[in-house]
Amino acid sequence: MERRHLEYFLAVADSGSFTRAAAKLTIAQPSLSASIASLERELGHELFERLGRGVKLTPAGEALLEPARRTLRAFSLAKGAVRSVADAGFGHLSIISGTLWAIEPLVRMIGEFRLVYPAVQFTVSDPLTRTEVLDAVRSGEADFGLLDGTPPGGALASRWLVDHELVAVLPTRSPVSALSVGVGDLVPLGLISTPKGTPLRTLLAEQLELVGQPDEVAVQTAHLASVIPLVLAGAGAAILPEGLASDAAAKGARVVRLTPATRAPVHIIWRDGRLNSLGEHFLSVGAELYGNHGAANL
């Protein structure tokens, strides 16, 4: 099994079509088909079900998907380990991100990047507001910024990374017993959130506005890390991204879905045309981890 075979397999799986995959890879479709057929013979299973105008993964193809991605990342790690010995592997990247998005997706991106470039240093700063993120990236104070909502326009480029589902986090003894709740149902319990202008408070304010409720909280804390302990102590309820809420559930809080379902899109932003090679590689790590959606000047 060659690396090329796995690259071709993933291209077909991601595009859902031999024609689109061949165009993306800039190779002839017969060559692509022959490589996939060779891989299928080697594995002893068909990887794709051929449909009218496309393909879908067979159970064997589904089983190969994640191992193939991990294998290709391992190749990148091997190349990066050698590359990092050279001067190109040294440097510094600065990122500004609210705590919500510094936990996920930023932690995973930095961890993966430093496996490839262990000599690169990072500085991650925590802004008070979205405006601080935009100003820091525009001025060059930060190489990258992470924020939710609609990405900015002007001279800043952006790439979508991930959507975080928002959920309700309730005290263990909450009178609410439904499997899903609206944000308005949480108001009588007392809402817990961070100060106005912070990512978490902005997400809450948007949801309250949709149901005609004022942006008022029972407990405002400057420390995001204290939101879950406050819920567990019975001080009120909160809305959090699902990843953070899972920690609350492990400690005994009740986590229920929001109705209607609500997602927060997270983007990485940078100054268009101003990235060095390390910055470009950092973006490529994000694309590998969260899907290659391409950069967009918006």
Stockholm file with secondary structure:
# STOCKHOLM 1.0

chainA/1-298         MERRHLEYFLAVADSGSFTRAAAKLTIAQPSLSASIASLERELGHELFERLGRGVKLTPAGEALLEPARRTLRAFSLAKGAVRSVADAGFGHLSIISGTLWAIEPLVRMIGEFRLVYPAVQFTVSDPLTRTEVLDAVRSGEADFGLLDGTPPGGALASRWLVDHELVAVLPTRSPVSALSVGVGDLVPLGLISTPKGTPLRTLLAEQLELVGQPDEVAVQTAHLASVIPLVLAGAGAAILPEGLASDAAAKGARVVRLTPATRAPVHIIWRDGRLNSLGEHFLSVGAELYGNHGAANL
#=GR chainA/1-298 SS CCHHHHHHHHHHHHHTCHHHHHHHHTSCHHHHHHHHHHHHHHHTSCCEEECSSCEEECHHHHHHHHHHHHHHHHHHHHHHHHHTTSGGGCEEEEEEECHHHIIIIIHHHHHHHHHHCTTEEEEEECCSSHHHHHHHHHHTSCSEEEEESSCCCTTEEEEEEEEEEEEEEECTTCSCCCSEECHHHHGGGCBEECCTTSHHHHHHHHHHHHTTCCSCCSEECSCGGGHHHHHHTTSCBEEEEHHHHHHHHHTTCEEEEEEEEEEEEEEEEEETTCCCHHHHHHHHHHHHHHCCCCCEEC
#=GC SS_cons         CCHHHHHHHHHHHHHTCHHHHHHHHTSCHHHHHHHHHHHHHHHTSCCEEECSSCEEECHHHHHHHHHHHHHHHHHHHHHHHHHTTSGGGCEEEEEEECHHHIIIIIHHHHHHHHHHCTTEEEEEECCSSHHHHHHHHHHTSCSEEEEESSCCCTTEEEEEEEEEEEEEEECTTCSCCCSEECHHHHGGGCBEECCTTSHHHHHHHHHHHHTTCCSCCSEECSCGGGHHHHHHTTSCBEEEEHHHHHHHHHTTCEEEEEEEEEEEEEEEEEETTCCCHHHHHHHHHHHHHHCCCCCEEC
//
